[in-house]
Amino acid sequence: MGGDAGLWCDRLVRGLEQHEFDIYALSRDRRQEDDGWVPLPPQVGRVRTAPLWTSEDDGVAYGRRTRRRFTEYYGELVGAICAGTGADVTPGGGAADLPDRFGAALYGLAELAREQGGLVGALRSDAAVHTLERACRTPGALRTAHEARVPDLLTVTAHLERALRPLSLDWYGDDGLGAADLCHAAAGGCAALPGLLARHFCDVPLLVTEYGVQLRSHYLTLGPDTAAPAVRALLGAFHNRLAAEVYRRAEILTPGNAHARRWQERCGADRARIRTVHPGMDAARFAEVGEAPDRADPDTLVWVGRVEPAKDLISLLHAFAEVRKEEPKARLRIVGAPSGPEGEAYLGHCRALAAQLFPDEAEGAHAVGDNPVSFEEIGGPEAPTLPDVYAAGAVVVLSSVVEGFPIGLIEAMLCGRATVSTDVGAVVEVIGGTGLVVPPRNPRALAEACVALLRDSERRERLGAAARARALELFTVEQNIAAFHGIYLEIVSHCPVRRVVLDEGGAPLPFATPAESRVPGRWTGPTARVLPRSVPGWATAPPVRATPLAVAEGA
């Protein structure tokens, strides 16, 4: 697991040292496994991994009766997928039984895999393709599904086989996830499948954290240029059904921002079971810059991030052209590495546009020309570290047209910098009233906001101080860890402890299990009152045996 989600998971496990952890990780490619493991803290008991990128068959051959069972369950699953769009899974939709059909088929396939072996061969078989084809041709099926051709059916079948691989894992016994007090999925979608099955087989409560909604990521990734309409419709329906099932079965959902929360509620999540927990940032890394006197160049704008089309650097460059008309001394530093081949091509396009808009300028006939726009990467002579980059700019700019939770914006706030941002994703929620926000894809509005801050140093100072105070209050590692510690205790207070806690001599530890978990009747029901955290005994409660489920984005 890598990226921001991997960093968050690592900080959470290390911060909750009073709990015991087992880590179950799904990897999306060989590079992740070749990168090796990070040193683990002592509270981690074991780590189990499973690749989602391998193509080997599991070698399991089903008999006639088992094949009939598989066809029945798989037919129900793809029938629920083909029956309609995501709107049908929400309250008030036109097919209220679809979530139940999808869930029953999913668990039926998992039980079949548990009894007979893996599902890889069956999910790749001709029978799976023919079953999907029949579901697409069924009267009343999704109109786009009727148009699916053989290549489309093969593509969807291959995607479903990969997405459903967690159903074939041997993680769900009493020696695995079944022994946990709590399963904490670090993402939704396929990443939460192991936790979903642990809940189904062993009644282990499931906590799902989503800092980027997997369903939204799927919609953005599978665009018109990457797949046929039938493929997009069928895979969109599958991920919508899966998201609805995860949200329905989770004990608590913890989106990282209000933007993700709205997505979850739209997909059927119960508002009463949602707790917004903002991701935590390491504030100490930016403390020196944030607390030091402002040493920034008063004419410099800074942009920091991954270079890709979603960041809309084209609009930023056109906006900077307007800024230069008002402030001729202004400079723009674009700091970041390209994201993959698409990012490389986009970076080349941005460089060409910058050279066209801003020809190299020289003070005299014998001086070397200089471009007011620079493209840099962290680690270079002008940008040795990330805090140094933020320290060099008077204003930090975010120009994205698509953004989840803007980590770079929080970093700028921790550095005490005034910001200008586009109104996308969770930007307004993060900024509050400590920065300027403009509509996306509006270079003129972006330019006006930048000029307003470049001309007013006192306003920049006020906004920067307010931004740092807000970030320290809401977006630190400490607040994130404290929130999850309370959520862990809240969940286990509702759920009986299934394992016996032993002392050093191997004997049952007295009072390790809360007495209320043994009381029958309504006291342990879903309406039982949760004790406040100030009640004596909470501080000495037994450690929660939590199981984080990790998956790399895109798996």
N, C-alpha and C positions, 0 to 999 in steps of 0.2 A: 504494500500500500504506500502510495506516495502523495506528493502535493500537499496542499493546505489541509486536507482531511487527515492525511497521515500524521502531520505535525500536531494537529489538534488531538488525535487519539493518543499519541505518545505523551503529550503533556497531561492529558487526563489521567492515564494510568499511573504516571509517575506522581502526580499530585495527590491521588487518592490512595496513599500508602497504607491507610487503615483497612483497606479491602483487599481481598485475594482475587486474582484475575487469571483466567485462561483465555488465550487469544486464538481465534479461529479466523484465518485469512484466506480470501479468494484472490488469485492473481490473474491478470489479464494478458500477460505476455512473458516471454523468457527473460527479457531484460530485468524485470522486477525481481525475479528469483536470483539472477546472476549478480545483482547488486549486493546481495548478502543481507544479513540481519544486523540491526543495531543492538548495542548492549542492552540487556533487559534488566529492569529493577527487580529486587528480591520478591516483591509481591506477585510476580508473574510465575505461575506454577508450570505451565507448559504452553507450547505454540503448535498449532496444527495448520497446515496449509493445503490448499487444493487448487490446481490450475484450471482455469476456464479456457485456456488457449490451445491445449493439446487436441489432437485429432484422432488419437488411438481409440479403437473400438474396445469395449470392456469385455468382449468375448462371451457375453451371456446370451444363450439361445433359449427362447421360450417355447414351451410346448403348445399344443393347440388350444387347450383351455386357458392358459395364461395369455396367449395372443388374443383370445376373444375378450378377456378382461381388459387388456390394454386398449384394444380398439374401442371398447365401450367407454372407458374413462377418457381417452384421448378425443373421441368423438364428442363427448360432452364439453370438453375443454375448448376445442376449436369451434364447436357450435355456439358457445357463449361468446367467443371472440367475434364470430361472423355475424352475430345477431343484431349488432347495432353499434353506434358510436359511443364515445365516452359519456354523453349526456344521459344515457340510459342507466348508468350506475349511480347517479345522484338521486337524492330524495325527490320524489315526484316524477321520476322518469317513467318511460312507457313500458319498461320490462323489469318489474321489481324483483323477479326471481333470478335474473341473470347473475348477481353476485353469489347467490347460494349455489347455482349451477356451476359456476366457475370454481368456487372454493371446494365444493364436493369433488369435482373432477381432479383438482390439483392434489388434494389429500389422498384421493383414491390412487393416483399414480405414485405418490410417495409411499403408500402402504404396499403397493405392488413391488416397488423397488426394494423395500425393506424385506419382503418375504422371499422374492425370487432373484434378486440381484439387480444390477444396474439397468438403466433405461436407455443407454446411449444407442445400442443397436436397434432397439424398437423405435426410437424417435427418428432414426435415420432411414428406416425401412420404407419400401414401396407402399406398405400398408398405411404408414403415417401420411404419405403424400396423397394417396387415394382418399383417406378419411378427411383430410383438409379440403380436397377438391369437392367431395360430396357436401360438406358444410357450406362451401362457397356457392354451390349451385342450389341449395335448399331454398324453396319459396319463402320470401320474407327476409332473406339474408341481406346484409349490407349491399347496396347497389354496386359499389366499387368492387366488392368481392366477386360478384358475378362476372366481372371483366377480367379476373385473374387468369393469366396464361400459364403454361407449364413452367417457364423460367421463374415466374413470380411465385408459384407454388413451391418450387425447389428452394428459392431464397428464403421464404418464410419458414419452411420446415427446418432448414439449417439453423436459422436464428432461434427458433423455439428449442431445438435440441441443445444449443449452447446455453440459452437462458435457463433451461430446466435441469442443468447438470447437478446443481446442489441437491436435487431430489434423490440422487443415486449415492450420496455420500454416506459413510458409516459413522456419522457424528452424533446420532440421536439416541444412543443408549444411555444406561446409567453410568457408564464409564466416560461419557462425553458431555454433551450439552444437557442431558437429562439430569446431571448431578448439580447443575448451577442453580443458584437462587434467583438469578436474573440474567436474561440475554439482552445485551445492549448492541443494537445494530448501528454501525457508524454511517449508514446510508440506507435509503429506501430501495424499492425495486428488487432486483435479483439479489442484492447484498443482504436483504432482510429475509430471504427464503429460509436459510438455516434456522433463524430465530422463530420464524413462522411454524416450521415443522417441529421444533422443540416445544413450542406451545401446544401444538396439536397432539404430539405423542406423549409428552411428559408434563403438560400443564405448567411449563416454565413461563413466567411473565416476560413480556417483550417490551423493551423500550427502543424507540426508533428516533434517531437524530438525523435531520436533513439540513445541512447548510446550503446545499444546492439540490433542488427537487429533481430527482432522477427522471420523472415523467417529462418535465419541462426540458431537461437536457436531451432526452430522446427526440422530442419534437424538433428541437433546434438542430440536432445532428442529422436527422433523416429528412432532409429537405427535398424540394422538387428536382434538384439537380443530381441527387445521389440515389434515388430509387424511383421505381414505377409507382403510379398512383395506387394500384392494388396492394403493393408491398407496404407502402406508407400507411394505408388505411388499416390493414390487418395487424401490422406490428404496433401501430398506435393504439388499436383496440386492446391488444394483449397487454401492453404496459399499463394502460388505463385500468383494466380489470385487476391486474396484479397490485397496482398502487392502492386501489380501493380495498382489496382484501387485506393488505398490510395495515392500512389505516384503521380498518374495522376491528382487527384482532389485537392491535398494540394496546398495551395497558396505558402508556403515555407516549405522546409524540412531542418531540422538542425541536421545532424549526428554529433556525438561527436568526430569523428576521420575520417581519410582518408580511413581506412579499411571499416568502415560502409558506407562511401560515395560510394565506389566502388561497394558494394552490391546493393545499391539503384540505381545506374546508370545501373547496369547489369539487374535490374528488370524493367527498362523503365523510371526511373525518369529523368526529364528534368534538365540537368546540370545547366541551367541558374537560376533555382529556388532552388538550394542547397546552404546553408551557413553552413560551418563547425564551430561548436561552442564547444570548449572543455569543459568538465565538470569542475566545480570549486571545489577546496579543501579548507578547513579551514586552512590557513597557520599559523595562530596564535598558533594553537595547537602544532606545531612543531618548533616554533620560538626559544624557549630556547635551544633546542638541535642543531638546525641549526646554531645559532649564537655563541654558546659556544665553547671553545677550544675542540679539539678532545680528548675524554677520553676513546675511544674504545680500547678494547684488540686488539693489532695489529695482532694476530694470529687467530681471530675469524671470521668465515663466518656466516651470518644470513639469514635464509629463513623465510618469513612471508606470511600467507595466509590460505585459507580453504584447509583442507587435503582431496583430492579427486584424482582419477586417472589422470584427465586432467593436474594436476600440475606436474606429472612425477617425483615424489620424488625418484623413483627407479633409474633413470638415475643420479639424484643428488647424491645419496649415492655411486653409482659406481664411479662417478667423484671424490667424496671426497676421495675414496680409492686411486686414483691416486695422489690427492693433498698431502695425508699423506706420500706418498713415497718421495716427494720432500720437504715437510715441515712437519717434524714429530711433531711439536708442534701445528699444526693447529687443530682447533675445529670447529664443526658445530652445530649451534642451530636451530632447526626446531620448529617454534612457530606458533601454529594455532590449531583450533578445527576441528574435522572431520565433513564433510558435509553429514548428514544422515547415514543410515545403510551401504550404499556402502562406505562412507568415513570411518566409523568405521572399516570395514573389511580391507580397504586399509591401514589404520594406523597400524593395527595389523601386516599386511604383511611387512610394512616398519620397524617396530620395530624388527621383527624377522630377517630381512635382515641386519639391523644395528648390531644386536648382533652377527650375523655370520661373517660379514666383519670386525668388530672391537671388538674383545674380550676385556673384561675389563682389563685395564692396572693398574699396581701398581708399585710404585717406589722401593719397597723392599718386603722382605718376610713377614713382619708383617704389611704392609700397606693395606688399603682397595682399591680394584680395582676401576677404573673409566673408563667410556666409553667416547670417544671423541665426540660422537653424542648424543645430548640431545633432547627430545621431550617435549615441554612445551606448556602452554596455557596462554593467557593474563590474568593477575590478580594473578598469582602465585608469590611466593617469589622472584624468579629470573627474572620475567617479569611483574612487577606491572602495567605498562602502555605501550601503543604502542610506544610512543616516547622513553621510556627507552630501549625497545627492539632494535630499530634502533641505538640508541646511543651506545649499547654494542658491535656492530659489526664493524669491519674494512671494510668489503665488504658485500653488500646485494646481494643475488642471486635470480634470477627468472628462473625456469627450465621448465616452462609449455610447453605443446605441443598444447594446445588450449587456447587462451586468447583473450578477447575482448579489453576493455580499461583497462590497468593495473594500477588500483588505488594504489596498494601497492608500485609500482615502483615510482609513484609520491610522495607518503609519504616519501620514502627513499630519493628522491631528495630534498624534502623540509628540510630534516634533514641533508643535505650536505654530503650524503654518496655516495661513488663510487659504481657502480653496474655492475654486469655481468648478462646478460639476453639472453634468446633464442629468435630467430627472428620469432615471431608469433604475429598475430593480429596487434595492433597499437604500438607495442614496439618501433620499429625504429622511428616512428613519435614522440613518447613521449621523447625518450632518446636524439634524435638528435646526436650530437657528444660528449655527456657528459658521456658515459659509453661504456662498451665492449659488443658486441652482437655476439652470436655464433649460429650455426644451432641447431634446436631442435633434441632431441634423439641422441646427440653426446657427450657422457660423456668425451671423451678425449679432445675435443675442450673446453668444459666447465671447465675441470680441468686446462688446460693450461692458460686460461684467469684468473682464480682465483689465480693461482700461480703467474702470472705476476703482479697482483695488490698486493698480500700479500708481495712480495719482494720489492716493490717500494712505499714507504710511500709518497714521494713527488708527484708522479703521482696520488695516491689516493686523496691527498689533492686538487690538481688542478681539477680533475674530479668532486670531491664532491662540490667544490665552483661553478664550471660552472653549475652543475646540479641544485643546489639551485637557482642560478640566473635565469635559464631557467624556472624552475617551478614557481617562483614568477612572471615571466613575462606572462606566458601562461595559468597557471592552477589554478588560484585563484577564489574564490567566486565572488570577485568584478568584474573581467573581464567577467565572465559568466553572471552576472546580467546586466552589461552595454550592452553586446551584445544583450540580449533578449529585453531590453528596446528599443534599436534602431530598432529591427525587429518588435516589436509590432507597433511602430509608422509607420514603412514602410508599413506594411500590411493595417492598417486602413486608411492611406493616399490614398490608391487605392480604398477603399470600402466605400460606403455611410454609414453614421450613421443613423440607423433606429429608435433609441429611442429619446425621448424628455428629455433633462436634465432640472430638476426643481430646483429652488432655495429653501431656507428654508421655504418660504411662500407657496410653491406649484405652483408658476408661472413659465412658461418657462424661463430658464436662457439665457439672451441675449448673442450672440456670442459663445454659447457653442458648436454649430455645425459648423465646418469649411464651409466657403461659397462655396468653390470649390466642395463640395459634392452635392450641389444643381444645379450646372451648367450643363445643358444638352449637349449632343453631344460628340464630340471626346475628350473634356477636361477631361472627367471622364472615358475614355476608358482605355484598358490595356496598351496603348502606352503612357499614360500621364507621364510627367516627374515628378519624385519624388523630392521634395524640399530638399536641403541639410540641415543637422541638425543645421547648424549655422544660418539659416534664423530666424530673430526675430519672436517670436510667438510660436516656437516649445516648448520652456520651459514652456509656459503657456497653452499648448494644454489641452483639457479636458481629464480626466482620461479614459483609455481604460477599458471597462468592459470585462475582460478576464475570460474564463472558462477553467481551467485545467481539463483534463480528465485523471484519474489515474487508472491504473490496475496493479495488482501484476504480476510479471513475472511467466509465466506458465499458466495464465488464458486463 
